[in-house]
Amino acid sequence: MDKIIVEGRNKLSGSVSISGSKNAALPIIASTILTAKECALTNVPRLNDVLVMNKLIKTVGGDTDFTGNTLYIRNKNITNFKAPYDLVKTMRASVYVMGALLGRYRQAEVALPGGCVIGERPINLHLQGFEKMGAKITIEHGYIKAKAKKLKGTEINFDVVSVGATANIIMAAVLAEGRTVISNAACEPHIADLARFLNKLGAKITGYGSKEIEIRGVPELKGCKHEITPDYIEAGTFMAAAGITNSKITINNAPLEHIEIIIQKLEEAGCKIKKTGTKLTVQGVERPKPASIETRPYPGFPTDMQAQWSALMSLSSGASIINETIWEKRFMHIPELNRMGANISVKGNTAVVEGVAGLSGAPVMVSDLRAGASLVLAGLRARGTTEISRIYHLDRGYERIEKKFEMLGAKIKRVK
Ligand code: EPZ
């Protein structure tokens, strides 16, 4: 299995371009099932998760061409309404096809996605929403079956903010009869990008980006061309890399309106940040100031930046607190950071980070996507060599991460 080898203590410099957002591309690709017309998606990141979603579209009968970062999808003849376990088990976001299949064909059968290392990952809110719209849900033999004579618009109030449930209900509602209002909806940039895409197809979605989203059902959708929004978590990851290596780098196409909290926290840690148009220049620090965080749904501090922040704070000049309020087990990177000399203790969903002056390179193992990002950041700062294994997790969410860091001057390579 591939590994990434990092020789630490090399300054970064120059500029980097951010890829399209994984968490926007996945629901948008699934939502193309809602139309029989061709959709052309540009700025689609070539990630393992995207390749799995592309395979899922073909499995249900869609026809796709994925060249470079452009994905053409034609879902004229969907013939199979089942998302098989062998695909769903490799990518939980496969559950997004349920909302799309139900929305267009009033039927869907999707393998139960199960949990992952960061948490149990329930989908009760998705299923409750579908039932409220008129679907009959049965679960047996590890599959969720959903059927509906028709889907009727209704009011749905999520008692927990859920990105996946918000996306799935939007997809089920765009062709439903009447009006659906989602309260306590997710406001993440990828939800807004999904809504913008569906509106280009002819859907009638308003309020996206706020906690109340309204969808008025339409009889059918057309095709369109859409550019996937840049990945604000990837942007944040490179910003944290400048911070942890005391380097100055420029991010060419940073989605500035999506990273306000990340900018605020990096400035609190002592980084200097300058915006010029869509370019963002970050100047890091030798010893970041301690800056505590609490992960929250957007626009709060993103849970998908928590692991990267833990790495940065492990070098701070004091103590900081990291409260993870979204996922019950998202501290799997901590033991690996501690093996590199960090001094972080975890109690429940709180980590206390006592900053240290330096880290030492070590062989480390990636447990999940963002834990992998935090270990790359730590390796860039550490004295000596860090050998990072199980990097297939990283490839799910970062397009050629080692190439991008190499272009910035890091001594980093992928070995077989
Ligand atoms: C999405 O996961 C992202 N994945 C995750 O990013 C991200 O961490 C998460 O949103 C939170 O922002 C994609 O977009 C593909 P949720 P999702 O439903 O939709 C609870 C990454 O690193 N909940 O917003 O699965 C749940 O337990 C990945 O890119 C229910 O209780 O997350 C959690 O506590 C990791 N019932 C909270 O809501 C449900 O039916 C937020 O989960 C659904 C969720």
Boltz pocket constraint, residues with backbone or C-beta under 6 A from the ligand:
constraints:
  - pocket:
      binder: B
      contacts: [[A, 22], [A, 23], [A, 26], [A, 93], [A, 119], [A, 120], [A, 121], [A, 122], [A, 123], [A, 124], [A, 125], [A, 126], [A, 127], [A, 160], [A, 161], [A, 162], [A, 163], [A, 164], [A, 165], [A, 186], [A, 303], [A, 304], [A, 325], [A, 326], [A, 327], [A, 369], [A, 370], [A, 397]]
      max_distance: 6.0
